[in-house]
Amino acid sequence: MSPAFEPDDVVSPVAASEAEIAFEGALRPRSLAEFVGQKKVRGQLQLLLDAAAIQQRTPDHILLAGPPGLGKTTLAMIVAQETDRPLRLTSGPAIQHAGDLAAVLSSLVPGEVLFIDEIHRMARSAEEMLYLAMEDFRIDIMVGKGAGATSIPLDLAPFTLVGATTRAGLLPNPLRDRFGFTAHLEFYETEELVRVIERAAQLLGVTIGAEALVEIASRSRGTPRIANRLLRRVRDYALVEGGDATLAVVQAALHLYDVDELGLDRLDRAVMTTILQRFDGGPVGLSTLAVSVGEEAETIESVVEPFLVRIGLLSRTPRGRVATKAGWAHFGVVRQSDALFGDDL
Ligand SMILES: Nc1ncnc2c1ncn2[C@@H]1O[C@H](COP(=O)(O)OP(=O)(O)OP(=O)(O)O)[C@@H](O)[C@H]1O
C-alpha cells in the first residue's frame, strides 16, 4: 500500500527531511520566554523548574502530549537549557529491547535530561525497566536465562525524563502515573502563529507584511512546524519573483503548493472526500477509512483527525467517523440520501 501522505508534504505536521530538521533547529526558541503560546503549560513548567532549582534537585519527569509539530521537542530542549543540564535525545522506536534502554540509562550523567520522543512506541520490556528507573533511579539487569537467571541491580544517576507522545491514551497507566507532570499541548491560535512566523521571518531576514502574516498563520493548521514551513515556501516564491512577501505572494505561493484557505492538504481532503462520497458522510470505522485512503490508521488518528475535528469538519462517534454539516458544506458535496429524496442539507 503506497502512502498517500509523504513527510515532506508542505502541510504535513510530521517530522521532516534532514534539510528541514536543520532549518527547524535554527528557528527553535531557546527559552520558555521565547516560546510562543501554550501559556498555561509554560507557567506550569516554569513553576516545576523553579521549585526543583530551589530544592536543588532534578526536576520531576515530564510527559508532553499532543499532535506532531506543536513544540514537544522544543520544550524538552528548553527544559535542559533553562536548568543548564545536558540533554540526551532518543525515541521509542529506537528502543526495541530492554538492553537498548539500559545502555542509555546507565550512561546518563547526574541531572541529565533524557528526551524520549514517541515514547508510546517503546518495547514493552523496556517500559517495565523504565518504571523502576523513573521511581528509584535504579534498574535490574537480567543475566542468564531460565532457572539460572539472576538480576543485578544497577544504580543510575538521577535524571529527568521528558517523554513525548502523540498518543497519550496508548501509554500504560503505570508509566503515565510516574510522570510528575503531564502537559497537553493544544493547537495554536492564529494570533500565536502570527508571532511564531514573525519571529521566524526576522531570523530568516524575510520582509513580510501584517496581512501576509495572518494569511500564512490561518493556513497553518494551528501548528508552528507548518507555519515555519509555509513561510519557507513563501520566502522562496518571493525570492524568485524578486519582491517582498506580500499578501498576493503568499496567496500565489500557497495556491502553487495546493494549500487551501483552511490549510487542508491532500490527505485531509482524501479523508474527507472518502467519508463524504464513498460512505455518504459516515459513520465509518477507522480501519475501513484507513484502507480506503491507503494510509496507516495511526497517521489518520493522530495526525489528520485531530485537526479536522478541531475545525469542525469531522466528528468521532462511538459508531465511527462522521462528516459534520460544515464538512459537507466545505467540500460542496451533496449527501446521496438527500439527493435521492430531494431533501435540503
Ligand atoms: N511555541 C513555539 N514557538 C515558536 N516556535 C515553535 C513553537 N513550537 C514549535 N515551534 C517550532 O516548530 C518546529 C517544530 O517543533 P517541534 O520539533 O518541537 O515539534 P514536536 O511537537 O516535537 O513535533 P514531533 O512530535 O513531530 O517531534 C520547530 O522548528 C520549532 O522551532
The ligand as an SDF file (V2000), in Angstrom:
LIG
                    3D

 31 33  0  0  0  0  0  0  0  0999 V2000
    5.7330   27.6700   20.6740 N   0  0  0  0  0  0  0  0  0  0  0  0
    6.5770   27.7930   19.6650 C   0  0  0  0  0  0  0  0  0  0  0  0
    7.1230   28.9830   19.3700 N   0  0  0  0  0  0  0  0  0  0  0  0
    7.9480   29.1070   18.3130 C   0  0  0  0  0  0  0  0  0  0  0  0
    8.3040   28.0950   17.5040 N   0  0  0  0  0  0  0  0  0  0  0  0
    7.8060   26.8820   17.7760 C   0  0  0  0  0  0  0  0  0  0  0  0
    6.9380   26.6710   18.8670 C   0  0  0  0  0  0  0  0  0  0  0  0
    6.5890   25.3730   18.8960 N   0  0  0  0  0  0  0  0  0  0  0  0
    7.2210   24.7970   17.8730 C   0  0  0  0  0  0  0  0  0  0  0  0
    7.9560   25.6980   17.1930 N   0  0  0  0  0  0  0  0  0  0  0  0
    8.7550   25.4180   16.0040 C   0  0  0  0  0  0  0  0  0  0  0  0
    8.1060   24.3800   15.2680 O   0  0  0  0  0  0  0  0  0  0  0  0
    9.0460   23.3950   14.8300 C   0  0  0  0  0  0  0  0  0  0  0  0
    8.5750   22.0300   15.2910 C   0  0  0  0  0  0  0  0  0  0  0  0
    8.6150   21.9580   16.6920 O   0  0  0  0  0  0  0  0  0  0  0  0
    8.9990   20.6130   17.4700 P   0  0  0  0  0  0  0  0  0  0  0  0
   10.0230   19.8340   16.6890 O   0  0  0  0  0  0  0  0  0  0  0  0
    9.3550   20.9820   18.8570 O   0  0  0  0  0  0  0  0  0  0  0  0
    7.6100   19.8570   17.4450 O   0  0  0  0  0  0  0  0  0  0  0  0
    7.2350   18.4260   18.0640 P   0  0  0  0  0  0  0  0  0  0  0  0
    5.9490   18.6190   18.7890 O   0  0  0  0  0  0  0  0  0  0  0  0
    8.3720   17.8910   18.8400 O   0  0  0  0  0  0  0  0  0  0  0  0
    6.9870   17.5650   16.8100 O   0  0  0  0  0  0  0  0  0  0  0  0
    7.1860   15.9510   16.6830 P   0  0  0  0  0  0  0  0  0  0  0  0
    6.1710   15.3530   17.5930 O   0  0  0  0  0  0  0  0  0  0  0  0
    6.9110   15.6990   15.2220 O   0  0  0  0  0  0  0  0  0  0  0  0
    8.6020   15.6550   17.0630 O   0  0  0  0  0  0  0  0  0  0  0  0
   10.3990   23.8530   15.3720 C   0  0  0  0  0  0  0  0  0  0  0  0
   11.1260   24.4790   14.3390 O   0  0  0  0  0  0  0  0  0  0  0  0
   10.1020   24.8860   16.4100 C   0  0  0  0  0  0  0  0  0  0  0  0
   11.0390   25.9090   16.3360 O   0  0  0  0  0  0  0  0  0  0  0  0
  1  2  1  0
  2  3  1  0
  2  7  2  0
  3  4  2  0
  4  5  1  0
  5  6  2  0
  6  7  1  0
  6 10  1  0
  7  8  1  0
  8  9  2  0
  9 10  1  0
 10 11  1  0
 11 12  1  0
 11 30  1  0
 12 13  1  0
 13 14  1  0
 13 28  1  0
 14 15  1  0
 15 16  1  0
 16 17  2  0
 16 18  1  0
 16 19  1  0
 19 20  1  0
 20 21  2  0
 20 22  1  0
 20 23  1  0
 23 24  1  0
 24 25  2  0
 24 26  1  0
 24 27  1  0
 28 29  1  0
 28 30  1  0
 30 31  1  0
M  END
$$$$
